[in-house]
Amino acid sequence: MSFKKEIERRRTFGIIAHPDAGKTTLTEKLLLFGGAIQEAGAVKSNKIKKGATSDFMEIERQRGISVATSVLAFEYEGKKINILDTPGHKDFAEDTFRTLTAVDSVIVVIDVAKGVEEQTEKLVEVCRMRNIPMIVFINKLDREGRDAFDLLDEVEQKLSLRVVPMSFPIGMGYDFKGIYNLWEKNINLFSGSNRKNIEETIEISDLESKEIDTLVGKKAADTLREEIELVEGIYPTFDRDEYLNGTQQPVFFGSALNNFGVRELLDCFVEIAPKPRPKQSEERLVQPDEKEFTGFVFKIHANMDPNHRDRLAFIKIVSGTFERNKPYLHVRNNKKVKFSSPNAFFAEKKEIVDVSYPGDIVGIHDTGNFKIGDTLTEGEIINYKGIPSFSPEHFRYINNADPLKSKQLYKGIDQLMDEGVAQLFTLELNGRKVIGTVGALQYEVIQYRLEHEYGAKCTYENLNVYKACWVEPTDPKNEEYKDFLRVKHRYLAKDKQDQLVFLADSQFTLQMTQQTYPSIKFHFVSEYK
Ligand code: G4P
């Protein structure tokens, strides 16, 4: 197959959802359709079980699973589908944000009873900022849930999306009869008793057809007609360009558990979802079909076995082909590197691969050279943008609890930060180290891993910080900035990239500081330029 065709047929996406909305179930059903797994239950949930916050074995188990499910690839209708797994637990949201830099589109799963939840809002916002094409799947229609129109309104308002229903439920919960597919103009009916299967799919050319009354009953048929009339009156028609630009989002209804509405979703997805997209680097826009290879590291996974310190770096291929044993330039280190055993991922296994194409993910063994965000090329100096750090929510000093192991401690902290487990800030005042995380769980993970993988011990001390704000002076030489540096010295720190950060202890302090120093900009994201 030609290089261009290989690119055309790739669909690399992520599924995002608030925990429990049905991400794992949907992933599994997609893999079943693709023939990549034979039975339900094969995909292990990578979520941390409820109440398991201090169970380290659970954290390790989760890490093990998340290596296995990092990328799930399968073939469907001639397309190569790569699903990039995102951790469901909110304490690992940062990981999900980074994975979103490597997808070409996403599917957002929403629970019909719970509607738009907190985690969905945050993740969708990141996708919206990057204009990532999104398809919404409203799940669990077999349960009593919210009115479809109310939900669509909520999705529009809370997520600031412009929805286009591609299917519509006929009834819900106990009365759920099936789905009218506006995209393919047919009706899928649930089997009456156990609701476990689709009984039949019937092509409907005319909604007025009496056949619908016979199939679902007169009342349900009339309601459906009214609702579809409303849908067609209120919502725009589907426009692929708008979807691809991120200005319109198709919506599907279904039940992942019962395999209902999933094939419709997948069939539409492979048709409309984008092939690998061009990516902006600091230097220029890179097109997937350029001959020379470029790619970037979006995830690093430490080995589970403490005796083997190597790590797996996940690289998204942006352009050209990635070939085994070919020397590539690691741009940040300015060093040529070769990989003798790059891994490609399939549904349940990984294999050494000779050639990979744009859209694909390869896993390469790394002994500590890579950082998240690093770029590989065939020689050109390119730095991919867009793996920002967001202000953490929690901040603690980290102290060395075993003075004989300080070397191990600093090495461990360094490597865990490269992996993106948390963010490190070094105070300007006294050089003390502060760890910032999205969730409290990470502190336990760090402590556990420092001890088990690096033989170092640490303790934490609380630090009252509201937000880490990356500081951007209009003019680093003006008096106002110099004054800021002097007055706020105690609250200033450097991040790992040596960028200046203001650790504001309250929203009020931040407001006051902003008022006092109007020429300085304070950003909650590290990559603000
Ligand atoms: P997540 O990855 O987004 O966190 O969600 P997951 O797929 O694990 O689903 C969360 C729960 O919701 C699971 O139940 C799952 O069976 C259920 N679920 C998913 N899709 C549907 C659906 O279409 N209809 C209904 N009724 N339930 C659905 P659980 O009891 O937490 O787990 P399990 O014991 O069933 O695995």
Residues whose N, C-alpha, C, O or C-beta is under 5 A from the ligand:
A	BS01	G4P	A17 H18 P19 D20 A21 G22 K23 T24 T25 L26 S45 G88 N139 K140 L141 D142 R143 G254 S255 A256 L257 N258
